[in-house]
Amino acid sequence: MILILRMYFLSIKSNVYFEKIAQRNTEKNEILAPTRGQIFDRNGELLATNELGFSVAINPFLRTEKTLQKALEFLVSYFPKTTLNELQKEYEAGYSPYNHSPIVVIPFVPYEEMQKIYSRLIQNPNIVISPGIKRLYPQKMLASHIIGYVGSANADDVQKNLVAKYTKIVGRLGLEEKYNHFLQGELGSKKTKVNAFNKEVDLLLEEPVKNGEDLTTSLDVRIQKILDQQFVGKNGSAIVMDVHNGEILAAGSYPEYDLNDFVGGIPHKKWKALIDDPHKPLLNKFSASAYPPGSVVKMGIALSFLEHAGIDEKTLIDTPAYVELGGRKFRDWKIGGHGKSDMIKAIKESVDVYFYLLSQKVGVENIAQSLKKMGFGEKTGIDLLGEKSGIMPTPEWKMRQYGEQWFVGDTINISIGQGAFLATPIQIARYTALLASGMLPVPHFLTQKGGEKVIYQTQNVLTPIQKQKLPAIALGMYQVCNSPGGTAYRYTKDAKVKFACKTGTAQVVGIPQEIKKRIKEEDMGYFHRSHGWITAFVPYRNPKYAITIFVEHGGGSGAASPILVNIVNQMFDMGYFKEVK
């Protein structure tokens, strides 16, 4: 009875089970990985592309056989930069009793290199050569903080993103990360019938792969190169942005790094050099780092004065050398002061005491409310991850942050962009666009996804009084650059285009009260020197572009102003605008 029952089980009941096993052994399911989309500048210049080449794989099921050792040694003879141990590890990592596909041990070999040895490699029956791609950044360091790079997908990436499991790459930083889902495409699949030798004999079912879509950006590589040239030997950032729609034509964070170093894994020595560099080349300084804005915020504060202080742009007030409050002297940058000043002069000559006095009258609540509407203390919405919101200090913020009350001295510091006030360069560029156009745009790089134009909305954030006073603000900024006595005049007077600008010097160390004469910036240690700012809209009439320059520890605005002029002049030569008389 036992024998009869066993025979029944093997011949009848197990038949379905073994049929399924047989079917699985004769059908091969293959996942097809997509090709990553490319990234272009506004003129069709490639920023990120795919280099065509080949991958080298070894047939499965050779793990314990001598043929595996021979295959590995065979490959080392043709790829001497690769060690036997490295290839062995790659094979072991891909080995599985259930894997019927060749195991990739050399992920990428350039086309030119493979051409020389292809005919000899394919003579080995255990070596499989397949087409392969590798991400390539033809501009190298150019716009590195914008483009980002692709890196090897880790366990977390694979768990969250099925495509990354098969492409083995994922976007890291910049546009590569922000639009990774769009660039990476969608998987395809193929079911085939195979024989006992794992050879395909019939195609049963195919789901086509959907390759990644291309991205077109607002960047102009030519202007990006100009920024790079201007920042040789300097640290900081620069932005050129359309004042009407927020398109960023160029944006640089300095120093930069070569994106190609990260493709396939960066060597430890290069990685250590980057993270140990005190100038922080990996940090995106134009949107992911905030600094004291200094005097470049005075136009926004002046608009708050015009609305709440009961004055107009022609109201004159005494602006002596300092304001004394609570036993402390809040000094003007100019020894002896500026005499009498109205708002136009206060912007033109950056009269600190003008802002000290009126800020006390208007109060921090009104100032903060106006500046928040202009985008300070909040993210701009730029299409990069990791953006900082900066800090727009208020009494509530100080109590929440430090458990301390607000003092009038805090308001005075805020009025000249110092104290706890922090802003990112992209916030300053966006606010400059607001002063030029009356509307607050969304800064962005992406203009087309898969051939379709992307539209961004602008915001009407100014009050009627503030909007009415924009021409007066623009006049003050015009005089900064084009009138004797303007803080940028000696640098900008010979520019090919008339524009409106504002300089800023942001101190990073305080000056003790007992110090009567400040030490020269060039005599300070590098990290004690002030930051230098200048922001402008160009041209003065019918403005098109906001340009913001930030020189980290540059010793003041004198480091930033010549950079602005060089950029404007070269954009003029390129035909971006004509001089407006």
C-alpha positions as CSV (number, residue, x, y, z in Angstrom):
1,M,0.0,0.0,0.0
2,I,2.8,2.4,0.8
3,L,4.5,1.6,-2.5
4,I,1.3,2.1,-4.4
5,L,0.6,5.5,-2.7
6,R,4.1,6.7,-3.3
7,M,3.9,5.8,-7.0
8,Y,0.5,7.6,-7.2
9,F,2.0,10.8,-5.7
10,L,5.1,10.8,-8.0
11,S,3.2,10.0,-11.2
12,I,-0.1,12.0,-10.6
13,K,0.1,14.6,-7.8
14,S,3.6,15.8,-8.5
15,N,3.0,16.1,-12.2
16,V,1.7,19.7,-12.0
17,Y,4.6,20.8,-9.8
18,F,7.2,19.4,-12.1
19,E,5.5,20.8,-15.1
20,K,5.8,24.3,-13.6
21,I,9.4,23.8,-12.9
22,A,10.0,22.6,-16.4
23,Q,8.2,25.6,-17.8
24,R,10.2,28.0,-15.6
25,N,13.4,26.3,-16.9
26,T,12.4,26.8,-20.5
27,E,11.2,30.4,-20.2
28,K,13.5,33.3,-19.5
29,N,12.2,36.6,-18.1
30,E,14.5,39.6,-18.7
31,I,14.2,43.1,-17.4
32,L,15.2,45.8,-19.8
33,A,17.0,48.9,-18.4
34,P,16.3,52.3,-19.9
35,T,18.9,54.8,-21.2
36,R,19.1,58.0,-19.1
37,G,18.0,61.2,-20.7
38,Q,20.4,64.0,-21.6
39,I,20.6,67.5,-20.2
40,F,21.1,70.5,-22.5
41,D,21.6,74.3,-22.2
42,R,19.3,76.8,-23.8
43,N,21.3,76.7,-27.1
44,G,21.5,72.9,-27.4
45,E,25.0,72.5,-25.8
46,L,25.3,69.2,-23.9
47,L,25.6,69.4,-20.1
48,A,25.1,65.7,-19.4
49,T,25.1,62.8,-21.8
50,N,25.8,59.1,-22.1
51,E,29.1,57.7,-23.5
52,L,28.6,54.6,-25.6
53,G,30.8,51.6,-24.8
54,F,30.6,48.0,-23.7
55,S,30.3,45.9,-20.5
56,V,32.1,42.7,-20.0
57,A,30.4,39.7,-18.3
58,I,31.1,36.1,-17.4
59,N,28.6,33.3,-17.8
60,P,26.9,32.1,-14.6
61,F,27.4,28.7,-12.9
62,L,31.2,28.8,-13.1
63,R,31.6,29.6,-9.4
64,T,33.3,26.4,-8.4
65,E,34.8,25.5,-11.7
66,K,38.4,26.0,-12.9
67,T,36.9,27.6,-16.0
68,L,36.0,30.7,-13.9
69,Q,39.6,31.2,-12.8
70,K,40.7,30.9,-16.4
71,A,38.1,33.4,-17.5
72,L,39.2,35.9,-14.9
73,E,42.8,35.5,-15.7
74,F,42.0,35.9,-19.4
75,L,40.3,39.2,-18.7
76,V,43.1,40.5,-16.5
77,S,45.5,39.9,-19.4
78,Y,43.5,42.3,-21.5
79,F,42.6,44.8,-18.7
80,P,45.8,45.1,-16.7
81,K,44.4,47.9,-14.6
82,T,41.9,45.5,-13.1
83,T,43.0,42.9,-10.5
84,L,42.0,39.3,-10.3
85,N,40.7,39.9,-6.8
86,E,38.4,42.8,-8.0
87,L,36.9,40.7,-10.8
88,Q,36.4,37.8,-8.4
89,K,34.5,40.1,-6.0
90,E,32.2,41.4,-8.8
91,Y,31.4,37.8,-9.9
92,E,30.7,36.7,-6.4
93,A,28.4,39.7,-5.8
94,G,26.3,38.8,-8.8
95,Y,26.3,35.0,-8.4
96,S,23.1,33.2,-7.5
97,P,21.8,29.7,-8.2
98,Y,18.7,31.4,-9.6
99,N,20.6,33.8,-11.9
100,H,20.7,32.6,-15.5
101,S,22.1,35.8,-16.9
102,P,25.8,36.6,-17.5
103,I,27.4,38.4,-14.5
104,V,28.9,41.8,-15.3
105,V,32.4,42.1,-13.9
106,I,33.6,45.2,-15.9
107,P,30.7,47.6,-16.2
108,F,32.2,49.9,-18.8
109,V,34.9,49.8,-21.4
110,P,35.2,52.8,-23.9
111,Y,34.4,52.1,-27.5
112,E,37.9,52.9,-28.7
113,E,39.5,50.6,-26.2
114,M,37.1,47.7,-26.9
115,Q,37.7,48.0,-30.6
116,K,41.3,46.9,-30.2
117,I,40.5,43.7,-28.3
118,Y,36.9,42.8,-29.2
119,S,37.8,40.1,-31.7
120,R,40.0,38.2,-29.2
121,L,37.6,38.5,-26.3
122,I,34.6,37.0,-28.1
123,Q,36.6,33.9,-28.8
124,N,36.3,32.9,-25.2
125,P,33.0,31.1,-24.8
126,N,32.5,32.2,-21.2
127,I,33.0,35.9,-21.9
128,V,29.9,38.0,-22.9
129,I,30.3,41.5,-24.4
130,S,27.3,43.7,-24.4
131,P,26.6,47.3,-25.3
132,G,27.0,49.6,-22.3
133,I,26.7,53.3,-21.4
134,K,28.4,55.6,-18.9
135,R,27.3,59.1,-17.8
136,L,29.5,61.8,-19.2
137,Y,29.7,65.5,-18.3
138,P,31.4,67.1,-21.3
139,Q,31.7,70.5,-19.6
140,K,33.5,68.9,-16.6
141,M,33.5,71.4,-13.8
142,L,31.2,73.9,-15.4
143,A,27.9,74.4,-13.5
144,S,28.7,71.4,-11.3
145,H,26.4,72.5,-8.5
146,I,23.5,72.9,-10.9
147,I,23.9,69.7,-13.0
148,G,24.8,67.3,-10.2
149,Y,26.0,63.8,-11.0
150,V,24.9,60.2,-11.0
151,G,26.3,57.8,-8.5
152,S,26.1,54.1,-7.8
153,A,22.7,53.1,-6.4
154,N,22.9,51.8,-2.8
155,A,20.5,49.5,-1.0
156,D,18.2,52.3,0.0
157,D,18.0,53.6,-3.5
158,V,17.2,50.1,-4.9
159,Q,14.4,49.7,-2.2
160,K,12.8,52.9,-3.1
161,N,13.4,52.9,-6.9
162,L,13.0,49.7,-9.0
163,V,14.6,51.3,-12.0
164,A,17.8,52.0,-10.0
165,K,18.1,48.3,-9.3
166,Y,18.7,47.6,-13.0
167,T,20.4,50.7,-14.1
168,K,22.6,50.6,-10.9
169,I,22.8,54.4,-10.9
170,V,20.7,57.3,-9.4
171,G,20.9,61.0,-9.5
172,R,22.9,62.7,-6.8
173,L,22.6,66.5,-6.3
174,G,21.6,69.1,-8.8
175,L,19.2,68.6,-11.6
176,E,20.3,64.9,-11.9
177,E,18.7,64.4,-8.4
178,K,15.8,66.8,-8.7
179,Y,14.6,65.3,-12.0
180,N,15.9,61.8,-11.5
181,H,12.4,60.2,-12.0
182,F,12.1,62.0,-15.3
183,L,15.6,61.3,-16.6
184,Q,15.8,57.7,-15.6
185,G,12.9,56.4,-17.8
186,E,10.9,53.3,-17.2
187,L,11.8,49.6,-17.3
188,G,10.8,47.2,-20.0
189,S,10.7,43.4,-20.0
190,K,11.1,40.5,-22.4
191,K,10.0,36.9,-22.0
192,T,11.8,34.4,-24.3
193,K,11.9,30.6,-24.7
194,V,15.4,29.2,-24.2
195,N,16.9,25.7,-24.7
196,A,19.1,23.7,-22.4
197,F,22.1,25.8,-23.3
198,N,20.3,29.0,-22.2
199,K,20.1,30.2,-25.8
200,E,17.0,32.2,-26.9
201,V,14.9,30.3,-29.4
202,D,11.6,32.3,-29.4
203,L,10.3,35.7,-28.2
204,L,7.1,35.1,-26.2
205,L,6.3,38.6,-24.8
206,E,7.9,42.0,-24.9
207,E,7.1,45.3,-23.0
208,P,9.1,48.0,-24.6
209,V,11.5,50.0,-22.5
210,K,10.8,53.7,-22.1
211,N,14.1,55.7,-22.2
212,G,14.5,58.8,-20.0
213,E,13.4,62.1,-21.4
214,D,15.8,64.9,-22.2
215,L,15.9,68.1,-20.2
216,T,16.4,71.6,-21.7
217,T,17.6,74.2,-19.2
218,S,17.7,78.0,-19.2
219,L,21.5,77.9,-18.8
220,D,23.8,79.5,-21.4
221,V,27.1,77.8,-21.3
222,R,28.8,80.9,-22.7
223,I,27.8,83.0,-19.7
224,Q,28.5,80.2,-17.4
225,K,32.1,80.2,-18.7
226,I,32.3,84.0,-18.1
227,L,31.4,83.5,-14.4
228,D,34.0,80.8,-14.1
229,Q,36.7,83.1,-15.6
230,Q,35.8,85.9,-13.2
231,F,36.0,83.6,-10.1
232,V,39.4,82.1,-10.8
233,G,41.2,82.3,-7.4
234,K,38.0,83.5,-5.7
235,N,35.3,81.9,-3.6
236,G,31.6,82.7,-3.6
237,S,28.8,82.7,-6.1
238,A,27.2,84.5,-9.0
239,I,23.8,84.5,-10.6
240,V,22.3,85.9,-13.9
241,M,18.5,85.6,-14.0
242,D,15.7,86.9,-16.2
243,V,13.8,89.4,-14.1
244,H,10.4,88.6,-15.7
245,N,10.2,84.8,-15.7
246,G,12.9,83.7,-13.3
247,E,15.0,81.7,-15.9
248,I,18.5,81.4,-14.7
249,L,21.0,81.9,-17.5
250,A,24.0,81.2,-15.3
251,A,24.8,80.4,-11.7
252,G,28.1,79.5,-10.2
253,S,29.3,78.3,-6.8
254,Y,33.0,78.5,-6.3
255,P,35.2,76.6,-6.0
256,E,33.7,73.9,-8.3
257,Y,34.5,70.2,-8.8
258,D,34.7,67.8,-11.8
259,L,31.4,65.9,-12.1
260,N,33.1,63.0,-14.0
261,D,35.1,62.1,-10.9
262,F,31.9,60.8,-9.3
263,V,30.7,58.6,-12.1
264,G,31.3,55.0,-11.1
265,G,32.6,56.0,-7.6
266,I,35.1,58.7,-6.7
267,P,38.6,57.6,-5.5
268,H,39.1,58.0,-1.8
269,K,42.0,60.4,-2.2
270,K,39.9,62.9,-4.4
271,W,36.9,62.6,-2.0
272,K,39.1,63.4,1.0
273,A,40.6,66.4,-0.7
274,L,37.1,67.8,-1.5
275,I,35.7,67.3,2.0
276,D,38.8,68.7,3.7
277,D,39.0,71.8,1.5
278,P,38.2,74.8,3.8
279,H,36.5,76.6,0.9
280,K,33.9,73.9,0.7
281,P,33.8,73.1,-3.1
282,L,30.9,70.6,-2.6
283,L,28.6,73.2,-1.0
284,N,26.2,75.0,-3.3
285,K,26.7,78.5,-2.1
286,F,24.1,80.3,-4.2
287,S,21.1,78.4,-2.8
288,A,22.2,76.1,0.0
289,S,24.2,78.5,2.1
290,A,23.1,81.8,3.7
291,Y,25.1,84.9,4.6
292,P,24.6,88.3,6.1
293,P,23.3,90.3,3.1
294,G,24.7,93.7,4.2
295,S,23.6,96.8,2.4
296,V,22.0,95.1,-0.6
297,V,18.8,94.8,1.4
298,K,18.5,98.6,1.9
299,M,16.2,99.1,-1.0
300,G,13.6,96.7,0.5
301,I,13.9,98.3,3.9
302,A,13.6,101.8,2.2
303,L,10.3,100.6,0.7
304,S,9.1,99.8,4.2
305,F,10.1,103.2,5.4
306,L,8.2,104.9,2.5
307,E,5.1,103.1,3.5
308,H,5.3,103.3,7.3
309,A,7.6,106.2,8.3
310,G,5.5,109.1,7.0
311,I,8.3,110.3,4.6
312,D,8.9,110.3,0.9
313,E,12.1,109.8,-1.1
314,K,12.9,113.5,-0.9
315,T,12.6,113.9,2.9
316,L,15.9,115.0,4.3
317,I,17.1,114.0,7.7
318,D,20.4,114.5,9.6
319,T,22.7,111.6,9.3
320,P,25.7,112.1,11.6
321,A,28.7,109.8,12.2
322,Y,26.9,107.5,14.6
323,V,23.7,106.9,16.6
324,E,24.2,106.3,20.3
325,L,21.9,103.9,22.1
326,G,22.2,102.3,25.5
327,G,25.8,103.4,25.8
328,R,26.8,101.9,22.5
329,K,27.6,103.8,19.3
330,F,26.2,102.4,16.1
331,R,28.6,104.0,13.6
332,D,28.2,104.8,9.9
333,W,30.8,103.3,7.6
334,K,31.9,106.9,6.7
335,I,33.9,108.7,9.3
336,G,32.2,112.0,10.0
337,G,28.9,110.9,8.6
338,H,26.9,112.1,5.5
339,G,25.3,115.3,6.7
340,K,21.7,115.5,5.5
341,S,20.4,112.6,3.5
342,D,17.2,111.7,1.7
343,M,16.3,108.2,0.5
344,I,18.0,108.5,-2.9
345,K,21.2,109.6,-1.3
346,A,20.9,106.9,1.4
347,I,20.9,104.3,-1.3
348,K,23.5,105.9,-3.5
349,E,26.0,106.4,-0.7
350,S,24.8,103.5,1.5
351,V,24.1,105.9,4.5
352,D,23.9,103.5,7.5
353,V,22.7,106.1,9.9
354,Y,19.7,106.9,7.7
355,F,18.6,103.3,8.2
356,Y,19.5,103.2,11.9
357,L,17.2,106.2,12.6
358,L,14.2,105.3,10.5
359,S,14.2,101.7,11.5
360,Q,13.6,102.7,15.1
361,K,10.6,104.8,13.9
362,V,9.1,102.1,11.7
363,G,9.9,99.1,14.0
364,V,11.1,95.6,13.2
365,E,7.6,94.2,12.7
366,N,6.9,96.4,9.7
367,I,10.4,95.9,8.3
368,A,10.2,92.1,8.7
369,Q,6.7,92.0,7.2
370,S,7.8,93.8,4.1
371,L,11.0,91.8,3.6
372,K,9.2,88.5,4.1
373,K,6.8,89.4,1.2
374,M,9.9,90.1,-0.9
375,G,11.1,86.5,-0.3
376,F,13.4,86.8,2.7
377,G,13.3,84.1,5.3
378,E,11.6,81.6,2.9
379,K,12.8,79.3,0.1
380,T,12.6,80.7,-3.4
381,G,11.3,77.5,-4.9
382,I,14.4,77.0,-7.1
383,D,14.4,73.6,-8.7
384,L,17.3,72.2,-6.7
385,L,17.1,70.2,-3.5
386,G,18.8,71.4,-0.3
387,E,17.8,75.1,-0.6
388,K,18.1,77.1,2.6
389,S,15.5,79.6,3.7
390,G,17.9,82.0,5.4
391,I,16.8,83.9,8.5
392,M,14.5,86.9,8.7
393,P,14.8,87.7,12.4
394,T,11.8,88.9,14.5
395,P,11.2,89.2,18.2
396,E,9.2,85.9,18.1
397,W,12.1,84.2,16.2
398,K,14.7,85.4,18.8
399,M,12.6,84.3,21.8
400,R,12.0,80.9,20.1
401,Q,15.6,80.4,19.1
402,Y,17.4,81.8,22.1
403,G,14.8,82.5,24.8
404,E,15.8,86.2,24.8
405,Q,13.9,89.4,24.2
406,W,14.3,91.7,21.3
407,F,16.3,95.0,21.7
408,V,16.3,98.2,19.6
409,G,19.9,97.4,18.8
410,D,18.7,94.2,17.0
411,T,16.4,96.4,14.8
412,I,19.3,98.7,14.0
413,N,21.5,95.7,12.9
414,I,18.7,94.3,10.8
415,S,18.3,97.7,9.0
416,I,21.7,97.3,7.3
417,G,21.5,93.5,6.7
418,Q,23.6,92.5,9.7
419,G,22.9,90.8,13.0
420,A,21.1,87.5,12.7
421,F,19.8,88.4,9.2
422,L,20.9,85.7,6.7
423,A,20.0,85.4,3.0
424,T,21.1,83.2,0.1
425,P,22.4,84.7,-3.1
426,I,19.4,83.4,-5.0
427,Q,17.1,85.2,-2.6
428,I,19.0,88.4,-3.3
429,A,18.8,87.8,-7.1
430,R,15.1,87.2,-6.9
431,Y,14.5,90.3,-4.8
432,T,16.5,92.3,-7.3
433,A,14.2,91.0,-10.0
434,L,11.3,92.2,-7.9
435,L,12.7,95.7,-7.7
436,A,13.2,95.7,-11.5
437,S,9.9,94.2,-12.6
438,G,7.5,94.7,-9.7
439,M,6.8,91.0,-9.6
440,L,8.4,88.2,-7.7
441,P,9.5,85.3,-10.0
442,V,10.3,81.7,-9.2
443,P,14.0,81.1,-10.0
444,H,14.4,78.0,-12.1
445,F,16.7,76.1,-14.6
446,L,14.2,73.7,-16.2
447,T,12.5,75.2,-19.3
448,Q,11.5,72.0,-21.2
449,K,10.7,68.4,-20.2
450,G,10.5,66.0,-23.1
451,G,10.0,68.9,-25.5
452,E,7.1,70.5,-23.6
453,K,7.7,74.1,-22.2
454,V,7.4,74.4,-18.4
455,I,5.6,77.5,-17.1
456,Y,6.2,79.2,-13.8
457,Q,4.0,81.7,-12.1
458,T,5.2,85.1,-10.8
459,Q,3.7,86.8,-7.7
460,N,2.4,90.3,-7.1
461,V,3.7,90.9,-3.5
462,L,4.2,94.6,-3.2
463,T,1.7,97.0,-1.8
464,P,0.4,99.8,-4.1
465,I,2.6,102.4,-2.3
466,Q,5.7,100.2,-2.6
467,K,5.0,99.5,-6.3
468,Q,4.5,103.3,-6.9
469,K,7.9,104.0,-5.3
470,L,9.9,101.5,-7.4
471,P,11.1,104.3,-9.8
472,A,12.6,106.2,-6.9
473,I,14.3,103.1,-5.7
474,A,15.7,102.4,-9.2
475,L,17.0,106.0,-9.4
476,G,18.9,105.6,-6.1
477,M,20.4,102.3,-7.5
478,Y,21.2,104.0,-10.8
479,Q,23.2,106.6,-9.0
480,V,25.1,104.0,-7.1
481,C,26.7,102.9,-10.4
482,N,26.5,106.1,-12.5
483,S,27.0,109.2,-10.4
484,P,30.1,110.4,-8.5
485,G,29.8,109.5,-4.9
486,G,28.0,106.3,-5.6
487,T,29.5,103.4,-3.8
488,A,30.2,101.4,-7.0
489,Y,30.9,104.4,-9.3
490,R,34.6,104.0,-9.7
491,Y,34.2,100.4,-10.8
492,T,31.0,100.7,-13.0
493,K,31.2,104.1,-14.6
494,D,32.8,102.8,-17.8
495,A,30.4,99.8,-18.3
496,K,29.0,99.4,-21.8
497,V,25.5,99.3,-20.5
498,K,23.7,101.7,-18.0
499,F,22.4,99.7,-15.1
500,A,21.1,100.1,-11.6
501,C,23.0,98.4,-8.7
502,K,23.6,98.2,-5.0
503,T,26.8,97.3,-3.2
504,G,27.0,95.5,0.2
505,T,29.8,94.8,2.7
506,A,28.8,92.1,5.2
507,Q,31.0,91.9,8.3
508,V,31.8,88.5,9.7
509,V,33.5,89.7,12.9
510,G,32.3,92.5,15.2
511,I,34.3,95.7,15.8
512,P,34.9,96.5,19.5
513,Q,33.6,99.9,20.6
514,E,37.1,101.0,21.7
515,I,38.5,100.6,18.2
516,K,38.3,104.0,16.6
517,K,39.8,103.1,13.2
518,R,39.1,99.8,11.7
519,I,41.9,97.5,10.5
520,K,42.2,97.3,6.7
521,E,40.5,94.3,5.2
522,E,43.7,93.1,3.4
523,D,45.5,93.1,6.8
524,M,43.0,90.7,8.3
525,G,43.1,86.9,8.1
526,Y,41.2,85.5,5.2
527,F,38.3,84.1,7.2
528,H,37.9,87.4,9.2
529,R,37.5,89.5,6.1
530,S,34.1,90.9,5.1
531,H,32.0,89.3,2.4
532,G,31.5,91.4,-0.7
533,W,28.1,91.9,-2.5
534,I,26.8,93.7,-5.5
535,T,23.4,93.1,-7.1
536,A,22.0,94.9,-10.2
537,F,19.4,94.9,-12.8
538,V,20.4,95.5,-16.4
539,P,19.7,97.7,-18.4
540,Y,18.5,100.5,-16.2
541,R,15.5,101.2,-18.4
542,N,13.4,98.2,-19.5
543,P,15.5,95.8,-17.3
544,K,15.9,92.3,-18.5
545,Y,18.3,90.5,-16.1
546,A,19.2,90.5,-12.4
547,I,22.9,89.9,-11.7
548,T,24.0,89.1,-8.2
549,I,27.7,88.6,-7.2
550,F,28.8,87.4,-3.8
551,V,32.6,87.1,-3.1
552,E,33.2,85.2,0.1
553,H,35.6,87.0,2.4
554,G,36.4,89.3,-0.5
555,G,37.1,92.2,1.8
556,G,34.0,94.2,0.8
557,S,32.0,95.1,-2.3
558,G,35.1,96.3,-4.1
559,A,35.8,92.6,-4.8
560,A,32.4,92.0,-6.4
561,S,31.9,95.2,-8.5
562,P,34.5,94.6,-11.2
563,I,33.1,91.1,-11.7
564,L,29.7,92.5,-12.4
565,V,31.0,95.0,-14.9
566,N,33.0,92.3,-16.8
567,I,29.9,90.0,-17.0
568,V,27.7,92.9,-18.2
569,N,30.2,94.0,-20.8
570,Q,30.6,90.5,-22.2
571,M,26.9,89.9,-22.3
572,F,26.6,93.1,-24.2
573,D,29.2,91.8,-26.7
574,M,27.2,88.6,-27.1
575,G,24.1,90.7,-28.0
576,Y,22.0,90.1,-24.9
577,F,21.1,93.8,-24.7
578,K,21.9,97.1,-26.3
579,E,23.0,100.2,-24.3
580,V,20.2,102.4,-23.2
581,K,21.2,106.0,-23.2
